[in-house]
Every structure is written in structure tokens, then in C-alpha cells.
Amino acid sequence: MKEFTEEELAQYDGKNGNLAYVSYKGKVYNVTGSFLWKEGTHQVFHRAGVDLTDALEQAPHGGEVLDKFPVVGILQDIHMPDMPSKP
Amino acid sequence: MARVAREMVEKAGINVNQLVELLVKNAAAELTTYYYYTILRCNLIGLEGEGVKEIAEAARIEDRNHFEALVPRIYELGGKLPEDMKIFHDISACPPAKLPKDPTDIKAMLIVLVEAERCAVRGYTHICNMTAGKDHRTYDLSQAILNEEIEHESWFSEFLGEGPSGHFMRRGETSPFVSKFLR
């Protein structure tokens, strides 16, 4: 399965004929063609091409709404947790 | 436009242009739902369908009332409706509540209806969260609409066997919560 960097994901913004991809909890979903993601925008505030994990915590629905969309890859985990340095 | 009213909302920290866009999208959802529910209601026939027809009709009329109630707030805040109705349809905050492929499948009809209401419940919850304590008038309006959308959801959910709605059908007038914005 394809692995996306954040920069690669950003290219799938749904604008000007681009496909619309969003990521959630490490999975990348193709939301192209969804009525609610026209032109890569969802409910005014959300844009395709980004990770929506944090945004979905505030949304009036859970991540299950993404289940109906195909998973096209995984998002590279670039946020490394702060680890104490070993002596 | 109500210039000072808009300023008050801006000063409270709300991006009014975004809020107006959201209100227009939800107004589109209400009017298009009114249209699609008309078709659904016409097809709710037979022994099963007739039982659902009356609540579908109440929801249809109340969704039109929601559209009517939202429009003044959009213009007060400096917004407007698109001049082209095709554009208005396509910017709806909820997908079209289209007739299922088999219109005699009443369960499929109920799923269309309940999903439309659930989309609306999410949308107005979002607007309430966004405006609470900041834009009192939009909050009051959205909360009134939300109350009715929750009732609609529970009616259709009850018919789908998900559990009792816990209340009775409307008696007399429609829109018990939103009617104060329509007078």
C-alpha cells in the first residue's frame, strides 16, 4: 500500500481536477466524487489534502463516516513522540 | 444587512463569512430536502408506506420552514442566496435525499429519510457549537431547528426498529420550535 508524506498528501487537494484525499488515524482515504467533498472542501472549514485526525475530534461525527471511502494508502508518521534520551 | 449585529458577531470572534457560507449551505439542504421529500412522500404508498407518509409530510413541511427561517439571518449577516438555483442545489450541506432504486422498498426509503435527518442534526449541532455564547441570534435559530431535526430523526429511527422516539406525532401546527422565527 502506498505510503504518503504530508507533502504528497497535500497534492490531493480536490481542486482543479485533482483527486481529493484525506487522512485519518494513519489511513489515507479517497473522498473524490463525494457530494460532501466538492472541490476538496467539506462543510466550509475542512480541506482535502491534509490529515484530519485532530479535526475529527471536534466534528459532529466520528471517523466511521470515512469507512465508505476506499483506503488508498497510509500516512507516514512524521510526528515522533518525545523520547527521553538514554544515558 | 444588520451592520451592528454583524459587527457584534465578528467582535465575539466568529468568522462571519464562514458562518454565512455555512448557513447558506444548510438553507440549501433544507430547500432541496423539501423537494426530495416531496417525491419520497408521493411514493410512500401501500400498507407499509402509508404509515410513514404522515411523518414524512411533517418533516417535509418543517424543513421548508427551516429554509424560510434561515434566509433572514443570512441577509442580516450580509450574505445572500446564489442567483442560480442549480448552484444552490450543489452547495447543499447534505447529499440529495433521492428516491431509492426500488421505491416500494419502504426500509430503503426510511434509511434515506433518517440519513438526511442525521446529516441535519450534525450540521446544526456544529453551528450551535460554533455560535454558543457568541452569536445569540444564530444560536437561538440553529438550536430551534436542531430540536426539530432531532425529532425527525427519532421518528424515522423508530420506524426502522432502532428504538422508540418517546414522543407523539405533531398535533395541529408544525414547527413547534421554529415557528417563532416565522411570525
Interface residues (C-beta under 8 A of the other chain):
Chain A: F35 L36 K38 Q43 V44 F45 A59 P60 H61
Chain B: Q18 E21 L22 K25 D90 I91 S92 A93 C94 P95 P96 V121 R122 G123 T125 H126 N129
